[in-house]
Amino acid sequence: MYYYVYDEFVQGRKYEKDLFQIENRLTDLGISGKIGRLALFKDAGELVKDEIRRGAETVIMVGNDETILKIKKILPEVKTTFGLLPLGEEKQHLSKILGMPQGVLACDVISARIVRELDIGKVNDHYFISRVLIPDTNVAIRCEGTYEIAPKEKGDIEIRNWGMFEKKEYLSANPEDGLLDVIVHAKLGKKDGDSTALKLKYVDIRTKEQMPLFFDNERINGNSFKIRTAPRRSRWIVGKQRMF
Amino acid sequence: MFKKDGEYGGGGETIIARGVKLEGDFKSEGNVVVEGEVNGALTTSNDLRVSEGAKINANVKAQSAVVAGEINGNVKVKDKLELLATAIVAGDIDTKNLSITPGAIVNGKISMGDIAPAEEPAPKTNKRESKKSKAIEPEDIEL
């Protein structure tokens, strides 16, 4: 049984025509299903979990990156297959990574049902999908408990799970390998140096002073971070144009 | 072999870039490029490249290796070790195939090939037996 979750922003008049076309195409393909609508103060994760308890086997999020991020905390807890039906031009990075075309074209990809098990990242008690960023730091990273890497001068540290798009450039990662891509952008004097790249199961970061850490669209402050991956803990419908 | 920034992932390759220091024992199953500094044993079951300006202060093990930087430790390479003109190795080398470009510096013992260690001389045999013994053909010795 399919369950479609409409994000709040797609419920306006702007997307009325698109949704009409999508619903017709889903009916033609025989994969139409119940519709849930997100609203302010409505917990998306709980809404989806309730429907999974009632028997939903496939949950399709209709919206953009933000729509997926609203339910990311429940992804490792359930064995349901998820999909993204992208609507709207903005914040469509995850749809590109998953290889889902825009609007009504995604219906055929959902129907084709190529399913992949993808990793979910975890930083302390928070799940993340795309990447973790620690800007402008020369903090040492403890890698898998055996060795440490540290930039001699300050630079950005990235820990990628699915990867992400930045200024139209795809910062790649393999979301199926059970590993995190750790990238240390070191600086050499005032110039940007080359980047250090490692594939790791987990890393630990500890500092004396508090520092900010950014992941997906969130920010946390702290001086101790455990960054892990939950290998293949979420099932996703992907397209042939996926980035991995 | 190695992707540029923004294209990482998929290959399992590791790059220790300039301006980065690695402390501790490092093990990998993929290709490894060292451009920075490593203080600790480095082991990979694949290819290793030590770039010019890179420094490794420990023992190194790899399937094959190209060295243009500095290694202060023993180097054990299963297949082929290539020392470029700027390479400095202060330690023993154990490899199957070795290539040294003029200019490279090696301060250590070099062991090569799969030749078994020399056995004690066999006891003297009579002429008839010695005629029967098979001559060693060049192809019997694997270098």
HADDOCK unambig.tbl for C-alpha pairs under 7 A between the chains (distance, minus, plus):
assign (segid A and resid 146 and name CA) (segid B and resid 24 and name CA) 6.35 0.50 0.50
assign (segid A and resid 146 and name CA) (segid B and resid 25 and name CA) 6.34 0.50 0.50
assign (segid A and resid 147 and name CA) (segid B and resid 22 and name CA) 6.99 0.50 0.50
assign (segid A and resid 147 and name CA) (segid B and resid 23 and name CA) 5.56 0.50 0.50
assign (segid A and resid 147 and name CA) (segid B and resid 24 and name CA) 4.21 0.50 0.50
assign (segid A and resid 147 and name CA) (segid B and resid 25 and name CA) 5.85 0.50 0.50
assign (segid A and resid 147 and name CA) (segid B and resid 26 and name CA) 6.51 0.50 0.50
assign (segid A and resid 148 and name CA) (segid B and resid 22 and name CA) 5.62 0.50 0.50
assign (segid A and resid 148 and name CA) (segid B and resid 23 and name CA) 5.16 0.50 0.50
assign (segid A and resid 148 and name CA) (segid B and resid 24 and name CA) 6.40 0.50 0.50
assign (segid A and resid 149 and name CA) (segid B and resid 20 and name CA) 6.77 0.50 0.50
assign (segid A and resid 149 and name CA) (segid B and resid 21 and name CA) 5.61 0.50 0.50
assign (segid A and resid 149 and name CA) (segid B and resid 22 and name CA) 4.42 0.50 0.50
assign (segid A and resid 149 and name CA) (segid B and resid 23 and name CA) 6.39 0.50 0.50
assign (segid A and resid 150 and name CA) (segid B and resid 20 and name CA) 5.65 0.50 0.50
assign (segid A and resid 150 and name CA) (segid B and resid 21 and name CA) 5.43 0.50 0.50
assign (segid A and resid 150 and name CA) (segid B and resid 22 and name CA) 6.62 0.50 0.50
assign (segid A and resid 151 and name CA) (segid B and resid 19 and name CA) 5.79 0.50 0.50
assign (segid A and resid 151 and name CA) (segid B and resid 20 and name CA) 4.28 0.50 0.50
assign (segid A and resid 151 and name CA) (segid B and resid 21 and name CA) 6.29 0.50 0.50
assign (segid A and resid 152 and name CA) (segid B and resid 19 and name CA) 5.43 0.50 0.50
assign (segid A and resid 152 and name CA) (segid B and resid 20 and name CA) 5.75 0.50 0.50
assign (segid A and resid 152 and name CA) (segid B and resid 21 and name CA) 7.00 0.50 0.50
assign (segid A and resid 170 and name CA) (segid B and resid 6 and name CA) 6.38 0.50 0.50
assign (segid A and resid 171 and name CA) (segid B and resid 6 and name CA) 4.43 0.50 0.50
assign (segid A and resid 171 and name CA) (segid B and resid 7 and name CA) 6.31 0.50 0.50
assign (segid A and resid 172 and name CA) (segid B and resid 6 and name CA) 5.93 0.50 0.50
assign (segid A and resid 172 and name CA) (segid B and resid 7 and name CA) 5.36 0.50 0.50
assign (segid A and resid 172 and name CA) (segid B and resid 8 and name CA) 5.70 0.50 0.50
assign (segid A and resid 172 and name CA) (segid B and resid 9 and name CA) 6.07 0.50 0.50
assign (segid A and resid 173 and name CA) (segid B and resid 8 and name CA) 6.23 0.50 0.50
assign (segid A and resid 173 and name CA) (segid B and resid 9 and name CA) 4.51 0.50 0.50
assign (segid A and resid 173 and name CA) (segid B and resid 10 and name CA) 6.88 0.50 0.50
assign (segid A and resid 174 and name CA) (segid B and resid 9 and name CA) 5.44 0.50 0.50
assign (segid A and resid 174 and name CA) (segid B and resid 10 and name CA) 5.56 0.50 0.50
assign (segid A and resid 181 and name CA) (segid B and resid 9 and name CA) 6.68 0.50 0.50
assign (segid A and resid 186 and name CA) (segid B and resid 19 and name CA) 5.91 0.50 0.50
assign (segid A and resid 186 and name CA) (segid B and resid 20 and name CA) 6.77 0.50 0.50
assign (segid A and resid 187 and name CA) (segid B and resid 19 and name CA) 6.76 0.50 0.50
assign (segid A and resid 188 and name CA) (segid B and resid 19 and name CA) 6.29 0.50 0.50
assign (segid A and resid 193 and name CA) (segid B and resid 18 and name CA) 6.88 0.50 0.50
assign (segid A and resid 194 and name CA) (segid B and resid 17 and name CA) 5.71 0.50 0.50
assign (segid A and resid 194 and name CA) (segid B and resid 18 and name CA) 6.60 0.50 0.50
assign (segid A and resid 195 and name CA) (segid B and resid 5 and name CA) 6.64 0.50 0.50
assign (segid A and resid 195 and name CA) (segid B and resid 17 and name CA) 5.66 0.50 0.50
assign (segid A and resid 196 and name CA) (segid B and resid 15 and name CA) 5.00 0.50 0.50
assign (segid A and resid 196 and name CA) (segid B and resid 16 and name CA) 4.78 0.50 0.50
assign (segid A and resid 196 and name CA) (segid B and resid 17 and name CA) 4.74 0.50 0.50
assign (segid A and resid 197 and name CA) (segid B and resid 14 and name CA) 5.34 0.50 0.50
assign (segid A and resid 197 and name CA) (segid B and resid 15 and name CA) 4.92 0.50 0.50
assign (segid A and resid 197 and name CA) (segid B and resid 16 and name CA) 6.70 0.50 0.50
assign (segid A and resid 198 and name CA) (segid B and resid 14 and name CA) 4.81 0.50 0.50
assign (segid A and resid 198 and name CA) (segid B and resid 15 and name CA) 6.57 0.50 0.50
assign (segid A and resid 199 and name CA) (segid B and resid 12 and name CA) 6.26 0.50 0.50
assign (segid A and resid 199 and name CA) (segid B and resid 14 and name CA) 6.99 0.50 0.50
